[in-house]
Amino acid sequence: MSRSLDATDLPIPFAVSTGIIEQWTRLAKPGTWWTAAATIAIAHQARRASDGEAPEARGDLPEVVAEAAQVVPASPTTIRRAWVEELVASALSYEQYVELVGTVSVVVGIDSFHRGIGAALEPLPNPTKGEPSGEAPPKPLQLRDAWVPMPDRAWIMRALALVPAQTGAIEDVQSALYVTGPEFPVLDLKRGLDRTQMELVAARTSFLNECFY
Amino acid sequence: MLSHTRLLRESARITERSVDLHAVADSTVDSGLAGGAALVAFTDAAVTGSGGLAIARTRLRNELGAEALVDAAGVVGTFEMMNRVADATGFTEGTQSRIEDAELIADLGFDRFDHAN
């Protein structure tokens, strides 16, 4: 059990607590294009943004990266192709941007879960040393209609395919907090909520976030 | 919201229940689902951060139970994550989906949020 979830009286499924621990363990290790220290710094800025705080100058991230780590969690509907193109032209590679998006999105999702159940946020882990792996996707990806390279006719779970580890991360979080891959087509699923109730929450969340997808 | 409004509609259909999809876009509409109002109130408080989360959490737990609260928080967390992935990468629904669900999109006013285009 994670430190934060340990303190709640709610029936947290084992898959949820282990899923969260796995993500925190992953964040503490070198990523694909960012070191662990940079990943944790990005996560830190994302948390500040979620709390309505400005980027913190810590010297461990370029200012433009710290700002990007705040825009994705705090004002994602303002992001446009031109902003991503400018970021990529001036400060980051597409791969680094995709990894930043994945890191920030995972932290936002897991923090949201903790707030939802009334638990304290899990402290961010201490980064370990080591170099990023530089793992490339199995096949080269092209820039098409989306703002980052992704497979042709991709579905949302492949939006971060440029950095395979990030695809794995969002799949793992979805499996822990929502439904697993095999459960996804099971529309009469019944747990604490039934699937229809779950989809009302999912659709309403996306509506409030003004997310067309 | 389009994908999961579709899943909401299909899930209700195969479990032979009636659901008012307008509840997705209008919190004053009764979805017709058990605990629907408590779920929407919890979702609204959790996503907007505008206050009332503790009250909404207690209401949801009282109406549907502790396991339902954990599930609801998990779904909100998942879509807080996935919505950011979609927005930050410019991911969009395919043209065919838009054509097939044009009536639903117009009826619920979803097209006004299509900022990726």
Interface residues (C-beta under 8 A of the other chain):
Chain A: D9 L10 P11 I12 P13 V16 V72 P73 P76 T77 I79 R80 R81 V84 V98 V101 G102 V104 S105 V106 V108 G109 I110 D111 S112 F113 R115 G116 I117 G118 D145 A146 W147 V148 M150 R153 A154 I156 A159 L160 I170 V173 Q174 A176 L177 Y178 L187 D188 R191 G192 L193 D194 R195 T196 Q197 M198 E199 L200 V201 A202 A203 R204 T205 S206 F207 L208 N209 E210 C211 F212 Y213
Chain B: M1 L2 S3 H4 T5 L7 L8 E10 S11 A12 I14 T15 R17 V19 A23 V24 A25 S27 S31 L33 A34 G35 G36 L39 V40 F42 T43 D44 A46 V47 T48 L53 A54 R57 L64 G65 A66 E67 A68 L69 V70 D71 A72 A73 G74 V75 V76 G77 T78 F79 E80 M81 M82 N83 R84 V85 A86 D87 A88 T89 G90 F91 T92 E93 G94 F110 D111 F113 D114 H115 A116
